[in-house]
Amino acid sequence: MMKPRSTAEWAVALISTVVGSVTGGAAVVQYFGLQAWTHDYIGLVALFGLVFACGLPGWAIVRWLFNFIEKRKDASLDEVVADVRKGLGQ
């Protein structure tokens, strides 16, 4: 795993992970009706693990986005749009 290049990049990735954990975790708990797990300690531990796991995609997406931007920092907007369209298969 690559280290973030700057403190700002690390902070944005961490914030995205926390937001992804809170929102994604809440959505998963609500969707699957896991509220009953909050009635005992082991259930809470399991929920916190689930919520943490929901934040990991947020970290990965932000890291991929930073790497995408870093590779194309000298490219013009039309070149970036062409790369994105090519990547999407359009």
N, CA, C and O atoms as CSV, one atom per row, in Angstrom:
chain,resi,resn,atom,element,x,y,z
A,1,MET,N,N,0.843,-1.167,0.000
A,1,MET,CA,C,0.000,0.000,0.000
A,1,MET,C,C,0.893,1.236,0.000
A,1,MET,O,O,1.866,1.321,0.749
A,2,MET,N,N,0.543,2.176,-0.846
A,2,MET,CA,C,1.332,3.405,-0.956
A,2,MET,C,C,0.986,4.369,0.172
A,2,MET,O,O,-0.166,4.486,0.592
A,3,LYS,N,N,2.018,5.051,0.645
A,3,LYS,CA,C,1.826,6.106,1.637
A,3,LYS,C,C,1.267,7.344,0.945
A,3,LYS,O,O,1.659,7.634,-0.185
A,4,PRO,N,N,0.360,8.088,1.590
A,4,PRO,CA,C,-0.100,9.346,0.985
A,4,PRO,C,C,1.084,10.288,0.764
A,4,PRO,O,O,2.029,10.317,1.553
A,5,ARG,N,N,1.014,11.049,-0.313
A,5,ARG,CA,C,2.121,11.938,-0.677
A,5,ARG,C,C,2.200,13.181,0.203
A,5,ARG,O,O,3.266,13.786,0.324
A,6,SER,N,N,1.106,13.561,0.805
A,6,SER,CA,C,1.110,14.773,1.626
A,6,SER,C,C,0.155,14.616,2.796
A,6,SER,O,O,-0.668,13.700,2.833
A,7,THR,N,N,0.282,15.527,3.747
A,7,THR,CA,C,-0.622,15.534,4.891
A,7,THR,C,C,-2.045,15.829,4.444
A,7,THR,O,O,-2.993,15.251,4.975
A,8,ALA,N,N,-2.204,16.719,3.477
A,8,ALA,CA,C,-3.538,17.054,2.971
A,8,ALA,C,C,-4.195,15.835,2.325
A,8,ALA,O,O,-5.380,15.580,2.539
A,9,GLU,N,N,-3.434,15.092,1.544
A,9,GLU,CA,C,-3.968,13.887,0.901
A,9,GLU,C,C,-4.385,12.863,1.957
A,9,GLU,O,O,-5.424,12.217,1.826
A,10,TRP,N,N,-3.578,12.719,2.992
A,10,TRP,CA,C,-3.899,11.791,4.077
A,10,TRP,C,C,-5.170,12.232,4.789
A,10,TRP,O,O,-6.025,11.403,5.103
A,11,ALA,N,N,-5.301,13.528,5.044
A,11,ALA,CA,C,-6.470,14.056,5.754
A,11,ALA,C,C,-7.748,13.845,4.939
A,11,ALA,O,O,-8.773,13.444,5.491
A,12,VAL,N,N,-7.696,14.111,3.641
A,12,VAL,CA,C,-8.882,13.930,2.792
A,12,VAL,C,C,-9.271,12.458,2.734
A,12,VAL,O,O,-10.455,12.127,2.795
A,13,ALA,N,N,-8.291,11.580,2.616
A,13,ALA,CA,C,-8.587,10.143,2.584
A,13,ALA,C,C,-9.179,9.684,3.922
A,13,ALA,O,O,-10.104,8.873,3.942
A,14,LEU,N,N,-8.660,10.189,5.019
A,14,LEU,CA,C,-9.177,9.818,6.339
A,14,LEU,C,C,-10.610,10.331,6.534
A,14,LEU,O,O,-11.467,9.607,7.040
A,15,ILE,N,N,-10.860,11.561,6.139
A,15,ILE,CA,C,-12.205,12.121,6.244
A,15,ILE,C,C,-13.178,11.324,5.376
A,15,ILE,O,O,-14.301,11.044,5.796
A,16,SER,N,N,-12.754,10.963,4.179
A,16,SER,CA,C,-13.608,10.163,3.294
A,16,SER,C,C,-13.906,8.803,3.895
A,16,SER,O,O,-15.011,8.282,3.745
A,17,THR,N,N,-12.926,8.225,4.576
A,17,THR,CA,C,-13.135,6.941,5.231
A,17,THR,C,C,-14.151,7.070,6.355
A,17,THR,O,O,-15.038,6.227,6.489
A,18,VAL,N,N,-14.034,8.105,7.153
A,18,VAL,CA,C,-14.971,8.308,8.264
A,18,VAL,C,C,-16.386,8.548,7.739
A,18,VAL,O,O,-17.347,7.967,8.243
A,19,VAL,N,N,-16.510,9.398,6.733
A,19,VAL,CA,C,-17.832,9.676,6.159
A,19,VAL,C,C,-18.405,8.408,5.520
A,19,VAL,O,O,-19.591,8.115,5.671
A,20,GLY,N,N,-17.557,7.655,4.805
A,20,GLY,CA,C,-18.012,6.397,4.212
A,20,GLY,C,C,-18.435,5.392,5.268
A,20,GLY,O,O,-19.401,4.653,5.077
A,21,SER,N,N,-17.712,5.362,6.382
A,21,SER,CA,C,-18.078,4.456,7.477
A,21,SER,C,C,-19.425,4.824,8.073
A,21,SER,O,O,-20.288,3.965,8.254
A,22,VAL,N,N,-19.601,6.093,8.376
A,22,VAL,CA,C,-20.833,6.531,9.026
A,22,VAL,C,C,-22.032,6.358,8.093
A,22,VAL,O,O,-23.038,5.762,8.480
A,23,THR,N,N,-21.931,6.867,6.886
A,23,THR,CA,C,-23.075,6.803,5.972
A,23,THR,C,C,-23.276,5.400,5.408
A,23,THR,O,O,-24.397,4.891,5.388
A,24,GLY,N,N,-22.199,4.779,4.951
A,24,GLY,CA,C,-22.323,3.430,4.404
A,24,GLY,C,C,-22.710,2.421,5.461
A,24,GLY,O,O,-23.545,1.549,5.220
A,25,GLY,N,N,-22.103,2.536,6.642
A,25,GLY,CA,C,-22.440,1.643,7.735
A,25,GLY,C,C,-23.890,1.781,8.153
A,25,GLY,O,O,-24.570,0.781,8.384
A,26,ALA,N,N,-24.371,3.018,8.254
A,26,ALA,CA,C,-25.773,3.241,8.621
A,26,ALA,C,C,-26.713,2.657,7.567
A,26,ALA,O,O,-27.742,2.070,7.903
A,27,ALA,N,N,-26.356,2.818,6.294
A,27,ALA,CA,C,-27.199,2.276,5.218
A,27,ALA,C,C,-27.250,0.751,5.274
A,27,ALA,O,O,-28.315,0.159,5.099
A,28,VAL,N,N,-26.108,0.115,5.515
A,28,VAL,CA,C,-26.074,-1.347,5.592
A,28,VAL,C,C,-26.872,-1.839,6.797
A,28,VAL,O,O,-27.645,-2.791,6.682
A,29,VAL,N,N,-26.691,-1.200,7.944
A,29,VAL,CA,C,-27.430,-1.592,9.149
A,29,VAL,C,C,-28.928,-1.433,8.912
A,29,VAL,O,O,-29.708,-2.318,9.264
A,30,GLN,N,N,-29.330,-0.326,8.327
A,30,GLN,CA,C,-30.750,-0.082,8.052
A,30,GLN,C,C,-31.292,-1.082,7.036
A,30,GLN,O,O,-32.370,-1.643,7.232
A,31,TYR,N,N,-30.560,-1.306,5.961
A,31,TYR,CA,C,-31.026,-2.186,4.885
A,31,TYR,C,C,-31.241,-3.617,5.381
A,31,TYR,O,O,-32.247,-4.249,5.061
A,32,PHE,N,N,-30.288,-4.118,6.162
A,32,PHE,CA,C,-30.372,-5.496,6.639
A,32,PHE,C,C,-31.078,-5.630,7.993
A,32,PHE,O,O,-31.204,-6.738,8.514
A,33,GLY,N,N,-31.535,-4.520,8.563
A,33,GLY,CA,C,-32.268,-4.556,9.824
A,33,GLY,C,C,-31.435,-5.091,10.984
A,33,GLY,O,O,-31.901,-5.939,11.746
A,34,LEU,N,N,-30.220,-4.604,11.119
A,34,LEU,CA,C,-29.300,-5.112,12.139
A,34,LEU,C,C,-29.359,-4.326,13.453
A,34,LEU,O,O,-28.469,-4.473,14.291
A,35,GLN,N,N,-30.371,-3.511,13.646
A,35,GLN,CA,C,-30.469,-2.698,14.854
A,35,GLN,C,C,-30.516,-3.548,16.122
A,35,GLN,O,O,-30.078,-3.099,17.182
A,36,ALA,N,N,-31.034,-4.754,16.028
A,36,ALA,CA,C,-31.133,-5.626,17.210
A,36,ALA,C,C,-29.752,-6.015,17.747
A,36,ALA,O,O,-29.625,-6.407,18.907
A,37,TRP,N,N,-28.726,-5.907,16.913
A,37,TRP,CA,C,-27.370,-6.239,17.364
A,37,TRP,C,C,-26.882,-5.281,18.448
A,37,TRP,O,O,-25.919,-5.586,19.152
A,38,THR,N,N,-27.525,-4.146,18.589
A,38,THR,CA,C,-27.065,-3.154,19.570
A,38,THR,C,C,-27.427,-3.530,21.002
A,38,THR,O,O,-27.029,-2.826,21.930
A,39,HIS,N,N,-28.157,-4.598,21.210
A,39,HIS,CA,C,-28.609,-4.963,22.550
A,39,HIS,C,C,-27.565,-5.668,23.396
A,39,HIS,O,O,-27.755,-5.810,24.604
A,40,ASP,N,N,-26.479,-6.108,22.803
A,40,ASP,CA,C,-25.418,-6.716,23.619
A,40,ASP,C,C,-24.039,-6.295,23.100
A,40,ASP,O,O,-23.900,-5.784,21.989
A,41,TYR,N,N,-23.040,-6.524,23.930
A,41,TYR,CA,C,-21.679,-6.072,23.650
A,41,TYR,C,C,-21.121,-6.671,22.362
A,41,TYR,O,O,-20.565,-5.948,21.535
A,42,ILE,N,N,-21.261,-7.968,22.187
A,42,ILE,CA,C,-20.711,-8.625,20.991
A,42,ILE,C,C,-21.384,-8.102,19.731
A,42,ILE,O,O,-20.728,-7.939,18.702
A,43,GLY,N,N,-22.670,-7.839,19.797
A,43,GLY,CA,C,-23.369,-7.261,18.656
A,43,GLY,C,C,-22.840,-5.883,18.303
A,43,GLY,O,O,-22.698,-5.555,17.126
A,44,LEU,N,N,-22.547,-5.070,19.320
A,44,LEU,CA,C,-21.969,-3.743,19.061
A,44,LEU,C,C,-20.590,-3.842,18.419
A,44,LEU,O,O,-20.262,-3.084,17.506
A,45,VAL,N,N,-19.787,-4.785,18.905
A,45,VAL,CA,C,-18.455,-4.978,18.326
A,45,VAL,C,C,-18.582,-5.382,16.857
A,45,VAL,O,O,-17.851,-4.881,16.002
A,46,ALA,N,N,-19.512,-6.286,16.576
A,46,ALA,CA,C,-19.740,-6.709,15.188
A,46,ALA,C,C,-20.209,-5.545,14.326
A,46,ALA,O,O,-19.765,-5.396,13.188
A,47,LEU,N,N,-21.104,-4.719,14.864
A,47,LEU,CA,C,-21.574,-3.556,14.106
A,47,LEU,C,C,-20.441,-2.571,13.832
A,47,LEU,O,O,-20.339,-2.033,12.730
A,48,PHE,N,N,-19.593,-2.334,14.827
A,48,PHE,CA,C,-18.468,-1.419,14.606
A,48,PHE,C,C,-17.511,-1.966,13.548
A,48,PHE,O,O,-16.967,-1.201,12.752
A,49,GLY,N,N,-17.304,-3.271,13.534
A,49,GLY,CA,C,-16.483,-3.883,12.487
A,49,GLY,C,C,-17.109,-3.713,11.117
A,49,GLY,O,O,-16.417,-3.422,10.141
A,50,LEU,N,N,-18.408,-3.893,11.047
A,50,LEU,CA,C,-19.126,-3.713,9.787
A,50,LEU,C,C,-19.049,-2.262,9.315
A,50,LEU,O,O,-18.827,-1.994,8.134
A,51,VAL,N,N,-19.235,-1.337,10.246
A,51,VAL,CA,C,-19.164,0.084,9.905
A,51,VAL,C,C,-17.754,0.451,9.424
A,51,VAL,O,O,-17.604,1.203,8.461
A,52,PHE,N,N,-16.727,-0.075,10.090
A,52,PHE,CA,C,-15.354,0.178,9.650
A,52,PHE,C,C,-15.140,-0.357,8.239
A,52,PHE,O,O,-14.545,0.324,7.404
A,53,ALA,N,N,-15.613,-1.560,7.967
A,53,ALA,CA,C,-15.451,-2.161,6.640
A,53,ALA,C,C,-16.152,-1.334,5.562
A,53,ALA,O,O,-15.693,-1.285,4.421
A,54,CYS,N,N,-17.249,-0.691,5.918
A,54,CYS,CA,C,-17.959,0.147,4.946
A,54,CYS,C,C,-17.158,1.403,4.582
A,54,CYS,O,O,-17.398,1.991,3.527
A,55,GLY,N,N,-16.229,1.818,5.416
A,55,GLY,CA,C,-15.411,2.992,5.121
A,55,GLY,C,C,-14.229,2.706,4.222
A,55,GLY,O,O,-13.690,3.628,3.610
A,56,LEU,N,N,-13.810,1.460,4.122
A,56,LEU,CA,C,-12.635,1.117,3.321
A,56,LEU,C,C,-12.788,1.438,1.833
A,56,LEU,O,O,-11.827,1.902,1.219
A,57,PRO,N,N,-13.965,1.208,1.226
A,57,PRO,CA,C,-14.097,1.625,-0.180
A,57,PRO,C,C,-13.921,3.134,-0.369
A,57,PRO,O,O,-13.415,3.569,-1.402
A,58,GLY,N,N,-14.332,3.930,0.614
A,58,GLY,CA,C,-14.129,5.379,0.530
A,58,GLY,C,C,-12.657,5.732,0.464
A,58,GLY,O,O,-12.250,6.583,-0.327
A,59,TRP,N,N,-11.859,5.078,1.294
A,59,TRP,CA,C,-10.407,5.293,1.280
A,59,TRP,C,C,-9.834,4.907,-0.083
A,59,TRP,O,O,-9.045,5.655,-0.659
A,60,ALA,N,N,-10.228,3.742,-0.597
A,60,ALA,CA,C,-9.693,3.264,-1.872
A,60,ALA,C,C,-10.068,4.192,-3.019
A,60,ALA,O,O,-9.228,4.500,-3.865
A,61,ILE,N,N,-11.318,4.640,-3.058
A,61,ILE,CA,C,-11.760,5.519,-4.144
A,61,ILE,C,C,-11.006,6.839,-4.117
A,61,ILE,O,O,-10.595,7.340,-5.163
A,62,VAL,N,N,-10.821,7.403,-2.935
A,62,VAL,CA,C,-10.080,8.671,-2.832
A,62,VAL,C,C,-8.626,8.478,-3.256
A,62,VAL,O,O,-8.069,9.325,-3.954
A,63,ARG,N,N,-8.008,7.375,-2.841
A,63,ARG,CA,C,-6.613,7.108,-3.240
A,63,ARG,C,C,-6.497,6.938,-4.754
A,63,ARG,O,O,-5.564,7.458,-5.366
A,64,TRP,N,N,-7.445,6.210,-5.364
A,64,TRP,CA,C,-7.431,6.042,-6.817
A,64,TRP,C,C,-7.600,7.390,-7.502
A,64,TRP,O,O,-6.938,7.671,-8.501
A,65,LEU,N,N,-8.485,8.221,-6.967
A,65,LEU,CA,C,-8.708,9.532,-7.553
A,65,LEU,C,C,-7.446,10.400,-7.464
A,65,LEU,O,O,-7.081,11.058,-8.439
A,66,PHE,N,N,-6.781,10.405,-6.310
A,66,PHE,CA,C,-5.532,11.166,-6.184
A,66,PHE,C,C,-4.477,10.661,-7.167
A,66,PHE,O,O,-3.775,11.467,-7.777
A,67,ASN,N,N,-4.352,9.350,-7.330
A,67,ASN,CA,C,-3.379,8.804,-8.279
A,67,ASN,C,C,-3.740,9.174,-9.713
A,67,ASN,O,O,-2.856,9.495,-10.508
A,68,PHE,N,N,-5.029,9.134,-10.053
A,68,PHE,CA,C,-5.492,9.533,-11.385
A,68,PHE,C,C,-5.138,10.992,-11.660
A,68,PHE,O,O,-4.636,11.328,-12.733
A,69,ILE,N,N,-5.405,11.854,-10.681
A,69,ILE,CA,C,-5.122,13.280,-10.838
A,69,ILE,C,C,-3.619,13.529,-10.938
A,69,ILE,O,O,-3.172,14.332,-11.757
A,70,GLU,N,N,-2.843,12.838,-10.103
A,70,GLU,CA,C,-1.379,13.024,-10.113
A,70,GLU,C,C,-0.778,12.640,-11.458
A,70,GLU,O,O,0.120,13.325,-11.947
A,71,LYS,N,N,-1.257,11.560,-12.064
A,71,LYS,CA,C,-0.733,11.129,-13.371
A,71,LYS,C,C,-1.048,12.136,-14.463
A,71,LYS,O,O,-0.295,12.253,-15.430
A,72,ARG,N,N,-2.141,12.859,-14.326
A,72,ARG,CA,C,-2.595,13.763,-15.381
A,72,ARG,C,C,-2.501,15.233,-14.972
A,72,ARG,O,O,-3.247,16.063,-15.492
A,73,LYS,N,N,-1.609,15.561,-14.062
A,73,LYS,CA,C,-1.552,16.940,-13.556
A,73,LYS,C,C,-1.160,17.962,-14.622
A,73,LYS,O,O,-1.505,19.137,-14.502
A,74,ASP,N,N,-0.444,17.532,-15.662
A,74,ASP,CA,C,-0.048,18.452,-16.726
A,74,ASP,C,C,-0.946,18.363,-17.955
A,74,ASP,O,O,-0.716,19.066,-18.939
A,75,ALA,N,N,-1.968,17.505,-17.912
A,75,ALA,CA,C,-2.863,17.324,-19.061
A,75,ALA,C,C,-3.930,18.407,-19.077
A,75,ALA,O,O,-4.295,18.966,-18.043
A,76,SER,N,N,-4.421,18.686,-20.282
A,76,SER,CA,C,-5.516,19.656,-20.404
A,76,SER,C,C,-6.843,18.964,-20.082
A,76,SER,O,O,-6.915,17.738,-19.995
A,77,LEU,N,N,-7.875,19.764,-19.908
A,77,LEU,CA,C,-9.176,19.234,-19.544
A,77,LEU,C,C,-9.716,18.272,-20.600
A,77,LEU,O,O,-10.276,17.231,-20.254
A,78,ASP,N,N,-9.557,18.605,-21.886
A,78,ASP,CA,C,-10.071,17.717,-22.932
A,78,ASP,C,C,-9.330,16.381,-22.960
A,78,ASP,O,O,-9.927,15.358,-23.294
A,79,GLU,N,N,-8.045,16.372,-22.618
A,79,GLU,CA,C,-7.294,15.116,-22.537
A,79,GLU,C,C,-7.786,14.254,-21.366
A,79,GLU,O,O,-7.900,13.035,-21.490
A,80,VAL,N,N,-8.073,14.897,-20.239
A,80,VAL,CA,C,-8.588,14.163,-19.077
A,80,VAL,C,C,-9.964,13.588,-19.384
A,80,VAL,O,O,-10.240,12.436,-19.051
A,81,VAL,N,N,-10.831,14.377,-20.015
A,81,VAL,CA,C,-12.164,13.907,-20.383
A,81,VAL,C,C,-12.055,12.736,-21.359
A,81,VAL,O,O,-12.795,11.760,-21.239
A,82,ALA,N,N,-11.145,12.827,-22.314
A,82,ALA,CA,C,-10.940,11.728,-23.268
A,82,ALA,C,C,-10.466,10.471,-22.545
A,82,ALA,O,O,-10.915,9.372,-22.870
A,83,ASP,N,N,-9.564,10.614,-21.570
A,83,ASP,CA,C,-9.099,9.456,-20.793
A,83,ASP,C,C,-10.239,8.816,-20.005
A,83,ASP,O,O,-10.350,7.591,-19.944
A,84,VAL,N,N,-11.087,9.656,-19.403
A,84,VAL,CA,C,-12.215,9.130,-18.621
A,84,VAL,C,C,-13.195,8.411,-19.539
A,84,VAL,O,O,-13.675,7.327,-19.205
A,85,ARG,N,N,-13.497,9.004,-20.690
A,85,ARG,CA,C,-14.409,8.351,-21.638
A,85,ARG,C,C,-13.837,7.033,-22.135
A,85,ARG,O,O,-14.557,6.042,-22.262
A,86,LYS,N,N,-12.551,7.026,-22.413
A,86,LYS,CA,C,-11.889,5.793,-22.865
A,86,LYS,C,C,-11.966,4.732,-21.784
A,86,LYS,O,O,-12.215,3.561,-22.072
A,87,GLY,N,N,-11.751,5.141,-20.534
A,87,GLY,CA,C,-11.820,4.219,-19.419
A,87,GLY,C,C,-13.216,3.659,-19.204
A,87,GLY,O,O,-13.371,2.516,-18.772
A,88,LEU,N,N,-14.235,4.460,-19.504
A,88,LEU,CA,C,-15.619,4.025,-19.363
A,88,LEU,C,C,-16.122,3.255,-20.568
A,88,LEU,O,O,-17.230,2.720,-20.556
A,89,GLY,N,N,-15.297,3.200,-21.615
A,89,GLY,CA,C,-15.681,2.457,-22.804
A,89,GLY,C,C,-16.633,3.209,-23.704
A,89,GLY,O,O,-17.425,2.593,-24.418
A,90,GLN,N,N,-16.575,4.513,-23.685
A,90,GLN,CA,C,-17.460,5.338,-24.539
A,90,GLN,C,C,-16.716,5.923,-25.689
A,90,GLN,O,O,-17.300,6.638,-26.503
